Amino acid sequence: MLQLEHIIGFTPKYISYYRLALVHSSQQEDATDSNERLEFLGDAILGAIVAEYLFKKYPYESEGYLTEMRSRIVRRETLNNVAVRMGLNKLVVYNHNDRSLSRSHIFGNALEALIGAVYLDRGFAGTRTFILNQIIRAYIDLDVLETTDTNYKNQLLSWAQRSGKVLTFETLAEQTEGTRKLFTVGVVIDGALFVSGTGFNKKDAGQVAAKNALAQIEN
C-alpha cells in the first residue's frame, strides 16, 4: 500500500480497482480477472487528457504536431519506461517464468490499467491531476521527446528509401501466451528475411523488429 501511495500520490478509496490493475493476464485463466479491461479504459482516458494538455501547452502548433507529440507520449515504449522508473514493475503480478514478459511492455500496459483504476476511484478531475503531476511532469521531458524519434519503423523506412532497398514487414507467426496472442513480425529487405521481433500486437512486434534491424545496420 505504501509503494502504491508513493506512485499515485494519494490514498486510494477503493483498493480493489488497484489490485486488479496490477494483475497481468499471465496469472489468470479468465481475462476478466486481469488488468486488460482497466488497460482499455486507461488508454482512452490517457489519450484524452494528454490531448487536452498539449492543446493548451502549444497554442500555435499544428494538428499534425500535436498528434505526433501525443503519439510519442502514449506509445507503449514511453509508458513502459515511465512505469519502470516509477517502480510499478515491482508491484505487477505476472508469470515470472515467462522471460519474454519482462522484456515486453506489460509494465506500460499496467500503467494504463492503473490510470483506469484512478479514474474509477477518483473521477476525471482526479485522474487528470494524477496524469499531469505523477506521470507527465515527473517523468516526461517534452523537449527531449520532441527531438527524439523512437518510431523505429519510420526510421527504417527512411533508411530503405535512401539506400534504394525494397522493405516490407511480414507477420511470421501467431501463438497464444496465456490469454493473449504473441506475434512475430519479420523485416524483409529485397525479398530476404533480415531480422524479426515479437510483441503482443502486430504494431509492437513491428517496432521491435525495426529496432532490431536498425541495430544490425548500424553494426
Summary of the structure (lengths in Angstrom):
residues: 219
radius of gyration: 18.5
end to end distance: 45.5
largest distance: 58.2
contacts: 687
relative contact order: 0.13
helix: 64%
strand: 14%
